[in-house]
Amino acid sequence: MTRVSIRDIAAETGYSPATVSNVLNEKGNVGAKATNIILEAITRLGYSRSTQISRIIFAIARVNGHIVDESTFQSAVYTGIERAARRLGLPSAMVTLDLPDPVTSRKNIAELEQNEGAGIVLLATEIVSDDQFSLLEEFSLPLVIVDSWSDKLPFDCVVTANETAAYRACTLLVEHGHEVIGYVGHVERCKNYPLREHGMRRVLDDMRFPFAEENRVLVDSAPEEAYHQLVDWLEQKRNSLPTAFFCESDSLAATVVRALHELDIEVPSDVSVVGFDDDRICKLIQPSLTSVHVPKHEMGEIAVKRLIDQTTDAHYAPCISQLHTTVVSRKSVKQL
């Protein structure tokens, strides 16, 4: 006998899978008439389910790959997911969720929903618009979004406190005597990056230091393309460089160091550099890179906890959990 799914009940009643899921989870946000129809169908069709999540799936949303294909962020988050799942005695798996266009996205999201009993942690770094998030509005499985959020829809999210993190990192530069700070970012934007830039600008505003827009540059996400773009840009600015650069990511900061070295501009003797994420590359390049440490393992663990809470806590409410960061000082920042 084929197991009855939430989608079967949705098809039978004419309500969405999300509405059926809300009734099953007793969230109290479905009208009495719809609730009675759905409960009757559940009984008539013989639907049954475990009240507990049986496995964790870490899905990496890939809109175009410009960010996630060049990042090690997801592997660190998955380490935390594995750790938390293991403590709960649950298996875990990592998959890619391709979202190149609305039609393909709906198809792939529907396929992901077939994993009944699974809780989904979705790395949504490349999801930037509420139109994209709306494709998940009726998602029927327990879902926690990591590294992005929707401004319109109440998803459960775990994110970095990006603006505060950047503020602290640039405060370190100011405390080391830097007043002219440049900003290096990616052309391919995600929701985190503007917050990091805003954090940097707030520090300069608070200190009454002007920010020169010509000291802001956005380059390609591919390291080799970014390198050539930075060499050209730095060459043009050789005689008017900032004393320090704040970079949106460690991979970008490492590329900045490489480009400066190509032009015989020494780090940190001539220019200081700060990155973001505290990836392994920070300890591998010379000089070692001062960076913002993001608690990626903990991000994965918290996401799993939020998944479990969705199915076990009667007073559960979705929220955006922001994780604080620390600045790790190494050798790439000079005291002026």
C-alpha positions, 0 to 999 in steps of 0.5 A: 500500500502506498504511503499517504503524503501531505501532498496527497491530502492537499490534492484531495482537499484543494488546500496547499501543502503548507496549509495541511502542514499547519493543521498537522502542526496545530499552529492555529492559523487555519480557519475552522472550516478548512481545518475540519476538511483537512482533518476529515481527509487525514482520517479518511485517507489513513495518513500517519506520520512520525511526530519527530524528524527522521533525518536532516537534509542540508540543501545548498540553494544554487541560483547561479553558483557565483557565490556558493561555487567559490565558497567553503562556507557551506562545508563548515556549516554542514560540519555543525549540522552533522555534529548536531544530527549525530547527537540526536541519532539522526542521519544527515545529507548534503544536496544541491538545490538548483534554482536557475529560473521559476519553472525549474525552481518549483520542480526542484523544490517539489522534489525536495519536498518528497523527502517526508520525515526530513527536516531541511536546512537551506543555505540561501546565500544566493537567494536575494529577492522575496520573489525567490523566497515566495517559491518556498512559501508553501513548503511543507517540510520543517525548514530553517534558512541559513545565511539569508532571510526574507523581509516579507515572509516569516521563515525561521532563519539563522544568520550572521550579525553582518553589520555589527561584525563589520563595525567591529572589524573597521573599529579595529582599523580605526583603533590602529590609526587608519582614517582612510579605509577602502572597501572591496566587494563582489559584483555579485551581491547577496543580502549580507554584503550591503550590511557589511558595507553599511557597518564599515560606513557607520564606523567612519561616520561615527568618527567623522572620517569622510569616505571617498567613493573612489575607494570603493571597488566591486570585482568579479566573484571568480578569483582570477578575474578579480585579481586582474581587475584589482591589479588594474584598479590598484595601479591607477590608484597607486599614488592615492591608496587608502591606508587599509582595505575592508573586504567582504570575504576572505577569498577577496581579501587574499586576492587583494593581498596578491594584487598588492604584492604584484605591484610591490605594495607591501601588506601591512607596511604600505596597506593593511587588509581585513577579511570576513569569515575567518576561513582557512586561507587566513592562516595560509597566506602571507602575511596571515589575515586579520578577519571576522570569525563567523561561528559557522559550526554553531550556525549549523547546530542552531539550525538543527535545534530550530528544526527540532523545535518546530516539531516538538515545541508547542510554543514555537514561533519562527524568528531570525537568529543573529549570531555574533562574531569576533575579530581575529587579529593576525599580521595584516593590519599595521599600527600607524 
